[in-house]
């Protein structure tokens, strides 16, 4: 039961390239990032390697990108949202890269190809009340280029 898609690029004045495409549904998280969030586009994790000759003369330098490091944090999440979305989301992102947009309304052009970086922190009960509320953190790395 394969489904076919066609991508048509029109009105280009130069060569057009598609590097990554993802087709499917998206999940909107309940809350935007809180104060202290490092936007992936501004959070480079690069290693700079300097080259020096045997005599100590500087020959140049190279940069090795490590991916942008950040976390997706959600707080005050209801059991209803978790019951509806958590397992499906985790099954998808544990093994497959995904696109993350931290502010869809104002920064939709800053989509980042993202993958999980280490163990997922499963939801923790943070407020025992009616309704009980949870929080979770997903450590990530991503590529903006």
Secondary structure, DSSP 8 states (H G I E B T S, - for coil): ----------S-SS---------S-----SS---TT---GGG---EEEEEEE-TTS-EEEEEEEE--EEEEEEEEEEEHHHHHHHHHHHHHHHTTS-EEE-S-TTT-GGG-EEEEE-S--EEEEEEE-SSS-EEEEEEEEEEE--
